[in-house]
């Protein structure tokens, strides 16, 4: 049986960086991962682009964890070796 995805990273362009004056809303995307390390590595890539991200665990995984956009940079740097 395949191990289910238990982590997600929601991401999109930083709200303060509008590339088009006509843009009225923020487009965000979510990607899921099987491990916290994979989610952290992906979040680091998103942050390096200057985009915002948040993360957390998917239901029904316990204990539930949510990482706010204001905390995701610190979370992504813990336990991941810099390349």
N, C-alpha and C positions, 0 to 999 in steps of 0.2 A: 504494500500500500504506500502511496506517495505521501510524504509529509506535507500537511497543509500550510499555506501562507498564514503567518500569524502577525506580521508587522506591516504597517503601511506608511508611506510618506506622501503627503499631499503637498503639491508645489505649484508655483506659477510665478510670473514676473512680479517684481516688487511693485506694490501699489503706487509708490511715489515715482516710478519710472514709466511714464506713458510714452510709448513709441509712436503713437498716432493720436492727434488731437481729437479725432472722431471716436476713439475708443471710450465706451461708456461703462463697461463692466470689466471685472477681472476674471480671466479664464484660469481655472485651476484644474490640475490633473492629479490623479491618485495612482500610485504604483504599489503593488504588494510584494512582500518578501517572506521567505521561509525562516530567515534568521535576523536577529537584531544587528549583527555585524554587517550583513548585506544592506540593511536599511540605512545604517550609519554611513557606509561607504557611498551609497547613492545620495544621501542628504548632503554629504560634503561636496559632491560634484555640483549639486544644485546651488548650494551656497556660494561656491566658487564662481558661478555664473552671475552672481549678484541677485538671484531670485530669492523669494521667501519660501519657507517650508515649515510644515508641522508634521508630527509623526505620532504613532501610537500602536497599540495592539488591536487586532480585530476580535470581535465577539466570536465565539464564546471564550476566548483565551483568558485565563485568570492567572495572576492578578492583572486587572486592567491597568494599562499605562497610557498616559497621554503626554506628549511633549509639545508645549506651545511654541509658536514661531519665535518668541523672545528667548526660548531656552534651547532650541534645536542645535545651535552652533556648539554650545558647551556639551550637550549630549552626544553629538556626532564625533567629537574629538576624544571622548573617553573610551579607552579600550580598543582603539584602532591605531595601528602603527602608521605614521606618516610615510608617504612614499617619496 
